Amino acid sequence: MPESEIARRAARAAAWMTVVTEAPPARTEILRRLERYYDAVPRSAARTEHMGPLVLFVRNGAGWPYYARPRLAGEQGGPTTVTGQDVRAVRERQRELAIPEAFEWVDETTPSMRWAAREAGLHVHMHPLLALDPEAFTPVSAPEGPVEIRRVEADAEDLAVIHSVPVVAFSTSGTERGSAGTAERDLAAVGEQPEAIEALRGRLRAGRTVMYVAYGPQGPIAAGSHQPVGDTTEIVGVGTLPAYRRGGLGAAVTSALAQDALAGGASLIFLSADSEAVARVYERVGFRRTATAGIAEPPPPPTPPQG
């Protein structure tokens, strides 16, 4: 890459960081848009229960379960401060409904949520939240070899197989290569709920979910999606089968999703990264750190003593 281009990109990245860290009005507007999006996106497939400063999204029908999160600022009865007792009350309701005790939030918007979740006995983990800088966006093509990136159609016959790719990918965290590959993908596809796959077809048909997949000689090996709401969208579920990692597939799928979102008129495209290593992959495409995504869930059970 020419030195002039490197300098231009470095200057653009510095300017973006000024926007999100030193210019309060611009950053505040980004955070507001994130809040509105997070509140809106589950509503097409879930009912809501308002419990003090929190709102619980309960999925209608089959599919990934949703979570509880802080209510939008300014809602009547929705204070901005969350306490441990608020979280415990929602956890009790989640247990009654037999749904995961899961909470999500933007830490810069609701900082009290982190401490409330910990006080309520939950395991809290924080993840970089990045937004695309369109001027720094660097499209990434599929790696050399017999790999093709395609948009997933609603009537795709192998939709269950495609859907199982992130399931297998996220069963092994990190970015290092692993042993799980197409055999594990196919086994996971057999266990997919038909109702969940049909619900996904409906979302694809309606444009509420857009999916892209990387095909190799043995079928889908990486996949991801974005979920547009107005002019904002989140890229989610980007995963590569562990046996095919370290080949640029995740970046290529993310790039295809970003290009699709830009072509569709999105002016805010964001995602959260599982780790710092994953965040660096997204930064190479043109994403910039904007905020921090908080997730809370029950701690894992203790490991039984050996022997």
C-alpha positions as CSV (number, residue, x, y, z in Angstrom):
1,M,0.0,0.0,0.0
2,P,1.4,3.5,-0.9
3,E,2.6,5.6,2.0
4,S,0.2,8.4,1.0
5,E,-2.7,6.0,1.3
6,I,-1.5,4.7,4.7
7,A,-1.3,8.4,5.9
8,R,-4.7,9.2,4.6
9,R,-6.3,6.2,6.4
10,A,-4.4,7.0,9.6
11,A,-5.7,10.6,9.4
12,R,-9.2,9.5,8.8
13,A,-9.1,7.0,11.7
14,A,-7.8,9.8,14.0
15,A,-10.6,12.1,12.8
16,W,-13.2,9.4,13.5
17,M,-11.8,8.9,17.0
18,T,-12.2,12.6,17.6
19,V,-15.9,12.3,16.7
20,V,-16.6,9.5,19.0
21,T,-14.5,10.6,22.0
22,E,-14.1,14.3,21.9
23,A,-17.2,15.7,20.2
24,P,-20.0,15.2,22.7
25,P,-23.0,16.1,20.4
26,A,-21.9,13.7,17.7
27,R,-21.1,10.9,20.0
28,T,-24.3,11.5,22.0
29,E,-26.3,11.2,18.8
30,I,-24.6,7.9,17.9
31,L,-25.4,6.5,21.4
32,R,-29.1,7.6,21.0
33,R,-29.4,5.9,17.7
34,L,-27.9,2.7,19.2
35,E,-30.4,2.8,22.0
36,R,-33.4,3.3,19.7
37,Y,-32.1,0.4,17.5
38,Y,-31.6,-2.0,20.4
39,D,-35.1,-1.2,21.6
40,A,-36.7,-1.6,18.2
41,V,-35.1,-4.6,16.7
42,P,-36.6,-7.3,18.9
43,R,-40.1,-5.9,18.7
44,S,-40.9,-7.5,15.3
45,A,-40.6,-11.0,16.9
46,A,-41.2,-10.5,20.6
47,R,-43.6,-9.1,23.2
48,T,-42.4,-6.8,25.9
49,E,-42.8,-6.7,29.7
50,H,-41.8,-3.4,31.4
51,M,-40.4,-3.9,34.8
52,G,-39.2,-0.7,36.4
53,P,-36.2,0.6,34.5
54,L,-35.8,-2.6,32.5
55,V,-37.8,-4.0,29.6
56,L,-37.9,-7.8,29.0
57,F,-38.3,-9.0,25.4
58,V,-40.0,-12.4,25.2
59,R,-39.8,-14.1,21.8
60,N,-43.0,-15.1,20.0
61,G,-42.6,-18.6,18.7
62,A,-39.4,-20.5,17.9
63,G,-36.0,-18.9,17.5
64,W,-33.1,-17.4,19.5
65,P,-34.4,-16.1,22.8
66,Y,-34.1,-12.4,23.6
67,Y,-32.9,-10.5,26.7
68,A,-33.7,-7.7,29.1
69,R,-32.2,-4.3,28.7
70,P,-32.7,-0.8,30.1
71,R,-35.7,1.1,28.9
72,L,-35.3,4.1,26.6
73,A,-34.3,7.3,28.4
74,G,-37.3,9.5,28.8
75,E,-39.9,6.8,28.9
76,Q,-42.5,7.4,31.6
77,G,-41.6,5.1,34.5
78,G,-38.2,4.3,33.1
79,P,-35.5,5.8,35.3
80,T,-32.0,5.8,34.0
81,T,-30.5,4.1,37.1
82,V,-30.7,0.3,37.5
83,T,-30.3,-1.4,40.9
84,G,-29.4,-5.0,41.8
85,Q,-33.0,-5.4,43.0
86,D,-34.3,-4.4,39.6
87,V,-32.1,-7.1,38.0
88,R,-33.2,-9.7,40.5
89,A,-36.8,-9.0,39.8
90,V,-36.3,-9.6,36.1
91,R,-34.3,-12.7,36.7
92,E,-37.2,-14.2,38.7
93,R,-39.6,-13.4,35.8
94,Q,-37.2,-15.0,33.3
95,R,-37.1,-18.2,35.4
96,E,-40.9,-18.2,35.5
97,L,-40.9,-18.0,31.7
98,A,-38.1,-20.6,31.4
99,I,-36.0,-18.3,29.2
100,P,-32.3,-17.4,29.6
101,E,-31.4,-15.0,32.3
102,A,-29.7,-12.6,29.8
103,F,-29.2,-8.9,29.9
104,E,-27.7,-6.5,27.3
105,W,-26.9,-2.8,27.3
106,V,-24.6,0.0,26.1
107,D,-22.3,0.7,29.0
108,E,-21.7,4.4,28.2
109,T,-25.5,5.0,28.2
110,T,-26.4,3.0,31.3
111,P,-23.3,2.6,33.5
112,S,-25.3,1.6,36.5
113,M,-26.3,-1.6,34.7
114,R,-22.9,-3.2,35.1
115,W,-22.8,-2.8,38.8
116,A,-26.5,-3.8,39.3
117,A,-25.9,-7.0,37.3
118,R,-22.9,-7.9,39.4
119,E,-24.7,-7.2,42.6
120,A,-27.5,-9.5,41.4
121,G,-25.0,-12.3,41.0
122,L,-24.5,-12.3,37.3
123,H,-21.3,-12.7,35.3
124,V,-20.6,-9.5,33.4
125,H,-18.5,-9.3,30.3
126,M,-17.8,-6.3,28.1
127,H,-17.2,-6.2,24.4
128,P,-15.9,-3.5,22.0
129,L,-18.8,-1.9,20.0
130,L,-17.7,-0.6,16.6
131,A,-19.3,1.5,13.9
132,L,-18.4,1.6,10.3
133,D,-16.6,4.8,9.0
134,P,-17.8,4.8,5.4
135,E,-14.8,6.8,4.2
136,A,-12.4,4.3,5.8
137,F,-14.4,1.2,4.5
138,T,-12.0,-1.2,2.7
139,P,-14.0,-3.9,0.9
140,V,-12.5,-7.4,1.3
141,S,-12.9,-10.0,-1.3
142,A,-13.2,-13.7,-0.8
143,P,-9.8,-15.3,-0.4
144,E,-8.2,-17.0,-3.3
145,G,-9.4,-20.5,-4.0
146,P,-12.8,-22.2,-4.6
147,V,-14.7,-19.8,-2.2
148,E,-17.8,-17.8,-3.2
149,I,-19.6,-15.2,-1.1
150,R,-23.4,-15.1,-1.7
151,R,-26.5,-13.5,-0.4
152,V,-28.9,-16.0,1.1
153,E,-32.3,-16.2,-0.4
154,A,-35.4,-17.0,1.7
155,D,-36.1,-20.2,-0.3
156,A,-32.5,-21.6,0.1
157,E,-32.8,-25.3,0.4
158,D,-29.7,-25.5,2.7
159,L,-30.9,-22.7,5.1
160,A,-30.7,-25.0,8.1
161,V,-27.1,-25.8,7.2
162,I,-26.2,-22.1,6.7
163,H,-27.9,-21.3,10.1
164,S,-25.8,-24.0,11.8
165,V,-22.5,-22.4,10.7
166,P,-22.4,-19.7,13.4
167,V,-23.8,-22.2,16.0
168,V,-20.7,-24.4,15.5
169,A,-18.4,-21.3,15.1
170,F,-19.5,-19.8,18.5
171,S,-19.1,-23.2,20.3
172,T,-15.3,-22.6,20.0
173,S,-14.5,-19.0,20.9
174,G,-11.5,-17.0,19.6
175,T,-9.9,-16.7,16.2
176,E,-7.5,-19.7,16.2
177,R,-8.1,-22.7,14.0
178,G,-9.9,-25.7,15.5
179,S,-11.1,-29.1,14.6
180,A,-14.8,-28.5,14.2
181,G,-15.7,-28.4,10.5
182,T,-18.4,-29.5,8.0
183,A,-19.2,-32.7,9.8
184,E,-20.1,-30.8,13.0
185,R,-22.0,-28.3,10.9
186,D,-24.1,-31.0,9.3
187,L,-24.8,-32.6,12.7
188,A,-25.9,-29.3,14.1
189,A,-28.2,-28.7,11.1
190,V,-30.0,-32.0,11.9
191,G,-30.9,-30.6,15.3
192,E,-32.3,-27.3,14.0
193,Q,-36.0,-26.6,14.8
194,P,-38.1,-26.5,11.7
195,E,-40.2,-23.7,13.2
196,A,-37.0,-21.6,13.8
197,I,-35.9,-22.1,10.2
198,E,-39.3,-21.1,8.9
199,A,-39.3,-18.0,11.1
200,L,-35.9,-17.1,9.6
201,R,-37.3,-17.6,6.1
202,G,-40.0,-15.1,6.9
203,R,-37.5,-12.5,8.2
204,L,-35.3,-13.0,5.1
205,R,-38.4,-12.6,2.8
206,A,-39.5,-9.4,4.7
207,G,-35.9,-7.9,4.6
208,R,-35.7,-7.8,8.4
209,T,-32.7,-10.1,8.3
210,V,-30.1,-10.1,5.5
211,M,-27.6,-13.0,5.4
212,Y,-24.4,-13.7,3.5
213,V,-22.6,-17.0,3.4
214,A,-19.2,-18.2,2.2
215,Y,-19.4,-21.4,0.2
216,G,-16.5,-23.8,-0.2
217,P,-16.3,-27.1,-2.0
218,Q,-18.2,-28.7,1.0
219,G,-20.8,-26.1,1.3
220,P,-21.3,-23.2,3.8
221,I,-18.2,-22.5,5.9
222,A,-18.7,-19.0,7.1
223,A,-21.9,-16.8,7.5
224,G,-23.3,-13.7,9.1
225,S,-26.2,-11.3,8.9
226,H,-27.4,-7.8,9.4
227,Q,-30.7,-6.6,10.7
228,P,-31.9,-3.2,9.3
229,V,-34.3,-1.0,11.2
230,G,-34.7,2.3,9.2
231,D,-31.2,3.7,8.5
232,T,-29.5,1.7,11.2
233,T,-28.3,-1.9,11.1
234,E,-26.3,-4.3,13.2
235,I,-24.0,-6.9,11.8
236,V,-24.5,-10.0,13.9
237,G,-23.6,-13.7,14.0
238,V,-20.5,-13.6,11.8
239,G,-18.8,-16.9,12.3
240,T,-16.4,-19.2,10.5
241,L,-16.2,-22.9,11.1
242,P,-13.1,-23.4,13.3
243,A,-11.4,-25.7,10.8
244,Y,-11.5,-22.9,8.2
245,R,-10.4,-19.9,10.4
246,R,-7.4,-17.7,9.7
247,G,-8.2,-17.5,6.0
248,G,-10.0,-14.1,5.8
249,L,-13.5,-15.5,5.5
250,G,-15.0,-13.6,8.5
251,A,-13.6,-10.3,7.1
252,A,-15.0,-11.1,3.6
253,V,-18.5,-11.9,4.9
254,T,-18.5,-8.8,7.1
255,S,-17.4,-6.7,4.1
256,A,-20.2,-8.1,2.0
257,L,-22.8,-7.4,4.7
258,A,-21.4,-3.8,5.1
259,Q,-21.6,-3.2,1.3
260,D,-25.2,-4.5,1.3
261,A,-26.2,-2.2,4.2
262,L,-24.6,0.8,2.5
263,A,-26.3,0.0,-0.7
264,G,-29.6,-0.2,1.2
265,G,-29.2,3.3,2.6
266,A,-27.9,2.6,6.1
267,S,-26.0,5.5,7.6
268,L,-25.1,3.7,10.9
269,I,-23.7,0.2,10.6
270,F,-22.3,-1.3,13.8
271,L,-21.3,-4.5,15.5
272,S,-19.9,-5.9,18.7
273,A,-16.7,-7.9,18.8
274,D,-16.2,-11.0,21.0
275,S,-12.7,-10.1,21.8
276,E,-9.9,-7.6,21.1
277,A,-8.5,-9.9,18.5
278,V,-11.8,-10.0,16.7
279,A,-12.1,-6.2,17.0
280,R,-8.8,-5.8,15.1
281,V,-10.2,-7.9,12.2
282,Y,-13.2,-5.5,12.0
283,E,-10.9,-2.4,12.3
284,R,-9.1,-3.5,9.2
285,V,-12.3,-3.4,7.2
286,G,-13.1,0.2,8.4
287,F,-14.9,-0.2,11.7
288,R,-14.0,2.2,14.5
289,R,-14.5,1.7,18.3
290,T,-17.6,3.7,19.4
291,A,-18.8,2.3,22.7
292,T,-18.9,-0.8,24.9
293,A,-21.5,-3.5,24.8
294,G,-22.4,-5.1,28.1
295,I,-23.7,-8.6,28.5
296,A,-24.7,-10.3,31.8
297,E,-25.7,-13.9,32.4
298,P,-25.5,-16.4,35.2
299,P,-21.9,-17.6,36.0
300,P,-20.9,-21.0,34.7
301,P,-21.3,-23.8,37.2
302,P,-18.1,-24.6,39.2
303,T,-15.9,-27.3,37.8
304,P,-16.2,-30.5,39.9
305,P,-13.1,-31.5,41.7
306,Q,-10.9,-34.1,40.0
307,G,-10.2,-37.5,41.5
